Amino acid sequence: MDKQLIADIFGYSATVLGTLVFLPQVIQIWKTKRAKDVSLLSFSMIFLGSILWTTYGILISATPIIIVNTVIAVLSALIIIMKLKYK
């Protein structure tokens, strides 16, 4: 198997898993309208980190890094917004 193909498989697999990890939290907060136990500081740092990783991915033209971190930034922003709304 081609080395680049193997790297792409790992990269896109990490993209899917890295994105899906945030979905249950978003859904839980959305359903219950409660975010009391969610750390605003943690998700703010995750949001900022994903923005930085997205920028890095753009600079090096790494599509998996761009995709996963853009989605994580959006999901983290949703969690932050719901945390502020549903204190």
MOPAC internal coordinates of N, CA, C and O (Angstrom, degrees):
PM7 1SCF
backbone

  N    0.0000 0     0.00 0     0.00 0    0    0    0
  C    1.4494 1     0.00 0     0.00 0    1    0    0
  C    1.5337 1   108.69 1     0.00 0    2    1    0
  O    1.2310 1   120.93 1   -35.60 1    3    2    1
  N    1.3137 1   115.82 1   144.40 1    3    2    1
  C    1.4629 1   122.69 1   179.98 1    5    3    2
  C    1.5342 1   110.90 1   -66.21 1    6    5    3
  O    1.2310 1   120.46 1   -43.80 1    7    6    5
  N    1.3081 1   116.73 1   136.20 1    7    6    5
  C    1.4656 1   122.37 1  -179.57 1    9    7    6
  C    1.5343 1   111.58 1   -58.47 1   10    9    7
  O    1.2310 1   120.20 1   139.21 1   11   10    9
  N    1.3268 1   117.23 1   -40.79 1   11   10    9
  C    1.4703 1   120.70 1  -179.73 1   13   11   10
  C    1.5258 1   110.86 1   -66.39 1   14   13   11
  O    1.2310 1   120.24 1   141.56 1   15   14   13
  N    1.3290 1   117.14 1   -38.44 1   15   14   13
  C    1.4594 1   121.12 1   178.37 1   17   15   14
  C    1.5213 1   110.48 1   -63.49 1   18   17   15
  O    1.2310 1   120.33 1   136.87 1   19   18   17
  N    1.3095 1   116.98 1   -43.13 1   19   18   17
  C    1.4642 1   121.16 1   177.86 1   21   19   18
  C    1.5334 1   110.44 1   -62.38 1   22   21   19
  O    1.2310 1   120.57 1   136.26 1   23   22   21
  N    1.3156 1   116.51 1   -43.74 1   23   22   21
  C    1.4681 1   121.14 1   178.11 1   25   23   22
  C    1.5216 1   110.24 1   -61.69 1   26   25   23
  O    1.2310 1   119.91 1   138.07 1   27   26   25
  N    1.3327 1   117.77 1   -41.93 1   27   26   25
  C    1.4621 1   121.52 1   178.65 1   29   27   26
  C    1.5268 1   111.44 1   -64.30 1   30   29   27
  O    1.2310 1   120.19 1   139.34 1   31   30   29
  N    1.3214 1   117.23 1   -40.66 1   31   30   29
  C    1.4660 1   120.78 1   178.61 1   33   31   30
  C    1.5292 1   109.92 1   -60.99 1   34   33   31
  O    1.2310 1   120.66 1   134.16 1   35   34   33
  N    1.3299 1   116.34 1   -45.84 1   35   34   33
  C    1.4628 1   119.39 1   177.38 1   37   35   34
  C    1.5292 1   111.62 1   -64.40 1   38   37   35
  O    1.2310 1   120.30 1   137.80 1   39   38   37
  N    1.3077 1   117.04 1   -42.20 1   39   38   37
  C    1.4632 1   121.11 1  -179.44 1   41   39   38
  C    1.5155 1   112.82 1   -62.91 1   42   41   39
  O    1.2310 1   120.40 1   133.37 1   43   42   41
  N    1.3196 1   116.84 1   -46.63 1   43   42   41
  C    1.4616 1   119.72 1  -179.42 1   45   43   42
  C    1.5240 1   111.98 1   -73.38 1   46   45   43
  O    1.2310 1   119.75 1   149.38 1   47   46   45
  N    1.3318 1   118.08 1   -30.62 1   47   46   45
  C    1.4686 1   120.63 1   174.53 1   49   47   46
  C    1.5275 1   109.96 1   -64.76 1   50   49   47
  O    1.2310 1   120.50 1   136.55 1   51   50   49
  N    1.3250 1   116.65 1   -43.45 1   51   50   49
  C    1.4613 1   121.16 1   176.91 1   53   51   50
  C    1.5266 1   110.44 1   -63.19 1   54   53   51
  O    1.2310 1   120.30 1   144.47 1   55   54   53
  N    1.3256 1   117.03 1   -35.53 1   55   54   53
  C    1.4596 1   121.67 1   177.76 1   57   55   54
  C    1.5235 1   110.93 1   -61.07 1   58   57   55
  O    1.2310 1   121.00 1   132.15 1   59   58   57
  N    1.3152 1   115.69 1   -47.85 1   59   58   57
  C    1.4720 1   120.09 1  -179.07 1   61   59   58
  C    1.5259 1   110.47 1   -63.85 1   62   61   59
  O    1.2310 1   120.17 1   129.66 1   63   62   61
  N    1.3281 1   117.29 1   -50.34 1   63   62   61
  C    1.4596 1   120.46 1  -178.50 1   65   63   62
  C    1.5259 1   112.15 1   -65.86 1   66   65   63
  O    1.2310 1   120.30 1   138.58 1   67   66   65
  N    1.3174 1   117.04 1   -41.42 1   67   66   65
  C    1.4587 1   121.01 1   179.53 1   69   67   66
  C    1.5144 1   112.92 1   -62.56 1   70   69   67
  O    1.2310 1   120.78 1   149.77 1   71   70   69
  N    1.3035 1   116.11 1   -30.23 1   71   70   69
  C    1.4654 1   121.40 1   178.85 1   73   71   70
  C    1.5205 1   111.10 1   -80.42 1   74   73   71
  O    1.2310 1   120.75 1   135.15 1   75   74   73
  N    1.3229 1   116.18 1   -44.85 1   75   74   73
  C    1.4615 1   120.88 1  -176.11 1   77   75   74
  C    1.5224 1   113.46 1   -64.55 1   78   77   75
  O    1.2310 1   119.99 1   154.87 1   79   78   77
  N    1.3179 1   117.62 1   -25.13 1   79   78   77
  C    1.4557 1   121.02 1  -176.69 1   81   79   78
  C    1.5386 1   111.87 1   -61.90 1   82   81   79
  O    1.2310 1   119.65 1   152.51 1   83   82   81
  N    1.3073 1   118.28 1   -27.49 1   83   82   81
  C    1.4587 1   121.67 1  -178.38 1   85   83   82
  C    1.5315 1   113.21 1   -88.44 1   86   85   83
  O    1.2310 1   120.39 1   159.65 1   87   86   85
  N    1.3004 1   116.87 1   -20.35 1   87   86   85
  C    1.4643 1   121.06 1  -174.68 1   89   87   86
  C    1.5264 1   113.83 1   -60.46 1   90   89   87
  O    1.2310 1   118.51 1   134.60 1   91   90   89
  N    1.3334 1   120.45 1   -45.40 1   91   90   89
  C    1.4736 1   118.78 1   179.48 1   93   91   90
  C    1.5269 1   113.17 1   -58.74 1   94   93   91
  O    1.2310 1   120.12 1   143.08 1   95   94   93
  N    1.3251 1   117.37 1   -36.92 1   95   94   93
  C    1.4655 1   120.07 1   179.12 1   97   95   94
  C    1.5216 1   111.15 1   -66.93 1   98   97   95
  O    1.2310 1   120.44 1   136.42 1   99   98   97
  N    1.3164 1   116.77 1   -43.58 1   99   98   97
  C    1.4678 1   121.04 1   177.91 1  101   99   98
  C    1.5238 1   109.70 1   -60.14 1  102  101   99
  O    1.2310 1   120.38 1   132.73 1  103  102  101
  N    1.3195 1   116.88 1   -47.27 1  103  102  101
  C    1.4687 1   121.49 1  -178.53 1  105  103  102
  C    1.5304 1   110.86 1   -63.70 1  106  105  103
  O    1.2310 1   120.71 1   136.32 1  107  106  105
  N    1.3237 1   116.26 1   -43.68 1  107  106  105
  C    1.4699 1   120.31 1  -179.88 1  109  107  106
  C    1.5251 1   111.86 1   -60.41 1  110  109  107
  O    1.2310 1   120.37 1   133.03 1  111  110  109
  N    1.3179 1   116.90 1   -46.97 1  111  110  109
  C    1.4661 1   120.27 1   179.50 1  113  111  110
  C    1.5201 1   109.89 1   -64.99 1  114  113  111
  O    1.2310 1   120.16 1   137.75 1  115  114  113
  N    1.3094 1   117.31 1   -42.25 1  115  114  113
  C    1.4599 1   121.90 1  -179.15 1  117  115  114
  C    1.5296 1   110.77 1   -60.65 1  118  117  115
  O    1.2310 1   120.30 1   135.22 1  119  118  117
  N    1.3393 1   117.04 1   -44.78 1  119  118  117
  C    1.4678 1   121.73 1  -178.43 1  121  119  118
  C    1.5260 1   112.32 1   -68.98 1  122  121  119
  O    1.2310 1   120.69 1   133.70 1  123  122  121
  N    1.3306 1   116.29 1   -46.30 1  123  122  121
  C    1.4676 1   120.08 1  -173.56 1  125  123  122
  C    1.5269 1   113.44 1   -87.54 1  126  125  123
  O    1.2310 1   120.72 1   162.34 1  127  126  125
  N    1.3205 1   116.24 1   -17.66 1  127  126  125
  C    1.4746 1   121.60 1  -175.39 1  129  127  126
  C    1.5290 1   110.62 1    58.40 1  130  129  127
  O    1.2310 1   120.90 1  -147.70 1  131  130  129
  N    1.3444 1   115.88 1    32.30 1  131  130  129
  C    1.4572 1   122.17 1   178.83 1  133  131  130
  C    1.5280 1   109.53 1  -130.43 1  134  133  131
  O    1.2310 1   121.25 1   -47.69 1  135  134  133
  N    1.3167 1   115.21 1   132.31 1  135  134  133
  C    1.4661 1   119.78 1   178.28 1  137  135  134
  C    1.5249 1   110.47 1  -137.91 1  138  137  135
  O    1.2310 1   121.24 1  -155.39 1  139  138  137
  N    1.3130 1   115.24 1    24.61 1  139  138  137
  C    1.4624 1   120.67 1  -176.19 1  141  139  138
  C    1.5309 1   112.72 1   -56.25 1  142  141  139
  O    1.2310 1   120.21 1   137.05 1  143  142  141
  N    1.3166 1   117.21 1   -42.95 1  143  142  141
  C    1.4580 1   121.05 1  -174.72 1  145  143  142
  C    1.5274 1   114.38 1   -88.75 1  146  145  143
  O    1.2310 1   120.25 1  -176.82 1  147  146  145
  N    1.3145 1   117.12 1     3.18 1  147  146  145
  C    1.4641 1   121.21 1   179.09 1  149  147  146
  C    1.5262 1   108.44 1   -85.19 1  150  149  147
  O    1.2310 1   120.83 1   -46.87 1  151  150  149
  N    1.3129 1   116.02 1   133.13 1  151  150  149
  C    1.4604 1   120.97 1  -179.31 1  153  151  150
  C    1.5321 1   110.94 1   -82.11 1  154  153  151
  O    1.2310 1   120.86 1   -65.67 1  155  154  153
  N    1.3108 1   115.96 1   114.33 1  155  154  153
  C    1.4641 1   121.33 1   177.42 1  157  155  154
  C    1.5262 1   110.48 1   -63.21 1  158  157  155
  O    1.2310 1   120.48 1   139.64 1  159  158  157
  N    1.3201 1   116.69 1   -40.36 1  159  158  157
  C    1.4594 1   120.76 1  -179.99 1  161  159  158
  C    1.5309 1   111.07 1   -63.48 1  162  161  159
  O    1.2310 1   120.48 1   134.40 1  163  162  161
  N    1.3230 1   116.68 1   -45.60 1  163  162  161
  C    1.4686 1   120.02 1  -179.76 1  165  163  162
  C    1.5212 1   111.47 1   -60.49 1  166  165  163
  O    1.2310 1   120.27 1   131.39 1  167  166  165
  N    1.3178 1   117.09 1   -48.61 1  167  166  165
  C    1.4607 1   119.20 1  -177.37 1  169  167  166
  C    1.5249 1   111.84 1   -71.95 1  170  169  167
  O    1.2310 1   120.02 1   153.60 1  171  170  169
  N    1.3246 1   117.57 1   -26.40 1  171  170  169
  C    1.4660 1   119.89 1   173.76 1  173  171  170
  C    1.5275 1   110.30 1   -67.14 1  174  173  171
  O    1.2310 1   120.79 1   139.71 1  175  174  173
  N    1.3321 1   116.10 1   -40.29 1  175  174  173
  C    1.4663 1   119.64 1   177.98 1  177  175  174
  C    1.5258 1   111.00 1   -69.59 1  178  177  175
  O    1.2310 1   120.16 1   141.20 1  179  178  177
  N    1.3196 1   117.31 1   -38.80 1  179  178  177
  C    1.4682 1   120.67 1   176.20 1  181  179  178
  C    1.5227 1   109.85 1   -61.65 1  182  181  179
  O    1.2310 1   120.45 1   136.38 1  183  182  181
  N    1.3356 1   116.75 1   -43.62 1  183  182  181
  C    1.4631 1   121.43 1   178.71 1  185  183  182
  C    1.5288 1   110.82 1   -59.63 1  186  185  183
  O    1.2310 1   120.66 1   129.20 1  187  186  185
  N    1.3268 1   116.34 1   -50.80 1  187  186  185
  C    1.4672 1   120.45 1  -179.37 1  189  187  186
  C    1.5318 1   110.81 1   -62.40 1  190  189  187
  O    1.2310 1   120.42 1   136.55 1  191  190  189
  N    1.3222 1   116.80 1   -43.45 1  191  190  189
  C    1.4628 1   120.26 1   178.13 1  193  191  190
  C    1.5188 1   112.26 1   -60.39 1  194  193  191
  O    1.2310 1   120.46 1   139.08 1  195  194  193
  N    1.3272 1   116.73 1   -40.92 1  195  194  193
  C    1.4686 1   119.41 1  -179.89 1  197  195  194
  C    1.5257 1   111.65 1   -68.81 1  198  197  195
  O    1.2310 1   120.08 1   147.19 1  199  198  197
  N    1.3212 1   117.45 1   -32.81 1  199  198  197
  C    1.4681 1   120.55 1   174.89 1  201  199  198
  C    1.5345 1   109.59 1   -64.27 1  202  201  199
  O    1.2310 1   120.91 1   135.77 1  203  202  201
  N    1.3341 1   115.87 1   -44.23 1  203  202  201
  C    1.4623 1   119.81 1   178.76 1  205  203  202
  C    1.5276 1   111.34 1   -64.41 1  206  205  203
  O    1.2310 1   120.02 1   136.77 1  207  206  205
  N    1.3391 1   117.58 1   -43.23 1  207  206  205
  C    1.4685 1   121.02 1   177.86 1  209  207  206
  C    1.5259 1   111.24 1   -63.88 1  210  209  207
  O    1.2310 1   120.13 1   141.20 1  211  210  209
  N    1.3303 1   117.36 1   -38.80 1  211  210  209
  C    1.4662 1   120.39 1   177.85 1  213  211  210
  C    1.5273 1   109.76 1   -61.69 1  214  213  211
  O    1.2310 1   120.70 1   135.16 1  215  214  213
  N    1.3201 1   116.27 1   -44.84 1  215  214  213
  C    1.4631 1   120.81 1   178.43 1  217  215  214
  C    1.5277 1   110.36 1   -60.69 1  218  217  215
  O    1.2310 1   120.67 1   135.64 1  219  218  217
  N    1.3181 1   116.32 1   -44.36 1  219  218  217
  C    1.4640 1   121.15 1   177.13 1  221  219  218
  C    1.5284 1   110.73 1   -60.11 1  222  221  219
  O    1.2310 1   120.49 1   134.52 1  223  222  221
  N    1.3264 1   116.66 1   -45.48 1  223  222  221
  C    1.4618 1   121.23 1   178.80 1  225  223  222
  C    1.5194 1   112.44 1   -59.73 1  226  225  223
  O    1.2310 1   120.71 1   140.35 1  227  226  225
  N    1.3135 1   116.25 1   -39.65 1  227  226  225
  C    1.4674 1   120.72 1   177.56 1  229  227  226
  C    1.5307 1   110.02 1   -65.21 1  230  229  227
  O    1.2310 1   120.95 1   135.80 1  231  230  229
  N    1.3185 1   115.78 1   -44.20 1  231  230  229
  C    1.4655 1   120.01 1  -177.96 1  233  231  230
  C    1.5319 1   112.77 1   -63.68 1  234  233  231
  O    1.2310 1   120.14 1   147.41 1  235  234  233
  N    1.3381 1   117.35 1   -32.59 1  235  234  233
  C    1.4644 1   119.39 1  -179.69 1  237  235  234
  C    1.5362 1   112.03 1  -104.49 1  238  237  235
  O    1.2310 1   120.31 1  -173.50 1  239  238  237
  N    1.3248 1   117.01 1     6.50 1  239  238  237
  C    1.4708 1   122.88 1   179.08 1  241  239  238
  C    1.5283 1   112.96 1    57.12 1  242  241  239
  O    1.2310 1   120.77 1  -132.47 1  243  242  241
  N    1.3357 1   116.14 1    47.53 1  243  242  241
  C    1.4665 1   122.11 1  -179.48 1  245  243  242
  C    1.5265 1   109.17 1  -105.56 1  246  245  243
  O    1.2310 1   120.88 1   -85.44 1  247  246  245
  N    1.3155 1   115.92 1    94.56 1  247  246  245
  C    1.4645 1   121.39 1  -175.06 1  249  247  246
  C    1.5302 1   113.99 1   -54.64 1  250  249  247
  O    1.2310 1   118.45 1   132.77 1  251  250  249
  N    1.3416 1   120.55 1   -47.23 1  251  250  249
  C    1.4726 1   118.46 1   179.56 1  253  251  250
  C    1.5309 1   113.05 1   -58.14 1  254  253  251
  O    1.2310 1   120.45 1   139.46 1  255  254  253
  N    1.3283 1   116.74 1   -40.54 1  255  254  253
  C    1.4644 1   120.51 1   179.08 1  257  255  254
  C    1.5224 1   110.34 1   -64.88 1  258  257  255
  O    1.2310 1   120.14 1   138.72 1  259  258  257
  N    1.3041 1   117.33 1   -41.28 1  259  258  257
  C    1.4659 1   121.90 1   179.36 1  261  259  258
  C    1.5268 1   110.10 1   -63.54 1  262  261  259
  O    1.2310 1   120.33 1   131.78 1  263  262  261
  N    1.3216 1   116.98 1   -48.22 1  263  262  261
  C    1.4710 1   121.15 1  -176.66 1  265  263  262
  C    1.5215 1   110.97 1   -62.74 1  266  265  263
  O    1.2310 1   120.26 1   124.71 1  267  266  265
  N    1.3225 1   117.12 1   -55.29 1  267  266  265
  C    1.4678 1   119.71 1  -174.15 1  269  267  266
  C    1.5218 1   111.51 1   -62.02 1  270  269  267
  O    1.2310 1   120.11 1   138.63 1  271  270  269
  N    1.3026 1   117.39 1   -41.37 1  271  270  269
  C    1.4546 1   119.19 1  -176.20 1  273  271  270
  C    1.5174 1   113.28 1   -77.39 1  274  273  271
  O    1.2310 1   119.85 1   152.31 1  275  274  273
  N    1.3085 1   117.90 1   -27.69 1  275  274  273
  C    1.4682 1   120.10 1   172.83 1  277  275  274
  C    1.5275 1   109.80 1   -66.39 1  278  277  275
  O    1.2310 1   120.71 1   134.68 1  279  278  277
  N    1.3204 1   116.24 1   -45.32 1  279  278  277
  C    1.4687 1   119.82 1   179.38 1  281  279  278
  C    1.5302 1   110.62 1   -65.84 1  282  281  279
  O    1.2310 1   120.19 1   137.94 1  283  282  281
  N    1.3307 1   117.24 1   -42.06 1  283  282  281
  C    1.4612 1   120.27 1   177.58 1  285  283  282
  C    1.5273 1   110.84 1   -62.13 1  286  285  283
  O    1.2310 1   119.92 1   140.91 1  287  286  285
  N    1.3208 1   117.76 1   -39.09 1  287  286  285
  C    1.4714 1   120.69 1   177.32 1  289  287  286
  C    1.5215 1   110.38 1   -61.33 1  290  289  287
  O    1.2310 1   120.42 1   136.61 1  291  290  289
  N    1.3264 1   116.80 1   -43.39 1  291  290  289
  C    1.4712 1   120.47 1   179.88 1  293  291  290
  C    1.5271 1   110.58 1   -65.21 1  294  293  291
  O    1.2310 1   120.33 1   132.53 1  295  294  293
  N    1.3423 1   116.97 1   -47.47 1  295  294  293
  C    1.4673 1   120.13 1  -179.46 1  297  295  294
  C    1.5259 1   111.21 1   -65.10 1  298  297  295
  O    1.2310 1   120.00 1   140.07 1  299  298  297
  N    1.3210 1   117.61 1   -39.93 1  299  298  297
  C    1.4680 1   120.74 1   177.08 1  301  299  298
  C    1.5239 1   110.72 1   -64.07 1  302  301  299
  O    1.2310 1   120.42 1   139.16 1  303  302  301
  N    1.3189 1   116.80 1   -40.84 1  303  302  301
  C    1.4652 1   120.46 1   177.93 1  305  303  302
  C    1.5259 1   110.36 1   -62.52 1  306  305  303
  O    1.2310 1   120.36 1   139.34 1  307  306  305
  N    1.3326 1   116.92 1   -40.66 1  307  306  305
  C    1.4728 1   120.31 1   176.92 1  309  307  306
  C    1.5254 1   110.76 1   -61.44 1  310  309  307
  O    1.2310 1   120.46 1   136.26 1  311  310  309
  N    1.3259 1   116.72 1   -43.74 1  311  310  309
  C    1.4617 1   120.30 1   178.92 1  313  311  310
  C    1.5277 1   110.31 1   -63.54 1  314  313  311
  O    1.2310 1   119.80 1   137.64 1  315  314  313
  N    1.3119 1   117.99 1   -42.36 1  315  314  313
  C    1.4741 1   121.39 1   178.23 1  317  315  314
  C    1.5247 1   110.43 1   -62.14 1  318  317  315
  O    1.2310 1   120.43 1   134.59 1  319  318  317
  N    1.3234 1   116.79 1   -45.41 1  319  318  317
  C    1.4658 1   120.92 1   179.68 1  321  319  318
  C    1.5271 1   110.54 1   -61.55 1  322  321  319
  O    1.2310 1   120.49 1   134.64 1  323  322  321
  N    1.3361 1   116.67 1   -45.36 1  323  322  321
  C    1.4627 1   119.83 1  -179.90 1  325  323  322
  C    1.5286 1   110.78 1   -68.40 1  326  325  323
  O    1.2310 1   119.63 1   145.54 1  327  326  325
  N    1.3286 1   118.31 1   -34.46 1  327  326  325
  C    1.4654 1   121.56 1   175.94 1  329  327  326
  C    1.5099 1   110.34 1   -60.73 1  330  329  327
  O    1.2310 1   120.28 1   135.16 1  331  330  329
  N    1.3141 1   117.06 1   -44.84 1  331  330  329
  C    1.4608 1   121.03 1   179.44 1  333  331  330
  C    1.5274 1   111.41 1   -69.23 1  334  333  331
  O    1.2310 1   120.55 1   144.91 1  335  334  333
  N    1.2949 1   116.55 1   -35.09 1  335  334  333
  C    1.4793 1   120.88 1  -179.15 1  337  335  334
  C    1.5237 1   112.77 1   -76.09 1  338  337  335
  O    1.2310 1   120.52 1   139.14 1  339  338  337
  N    1.3463 1   116.61 1   -40.86 1  339  338  337
  C    1.4656 1   120.58 1  -173.74 1  341  339  338
  C    1.5191 1   113.71 1  -107.42 1  342  341  339
  O    1.2310 1   119.81 1  -148.32 1  343  342  341
  N    1.3214 1   117.96 1    31.68 1  343  342  341
  C    1.4593 1   121.21 1  -179.79 1  345  343  342
  C    1.4960 1   109.06 1   -41.69 1  346  345  343
  O    1.2310 1   120.10 1   180.00 1  347  346  345

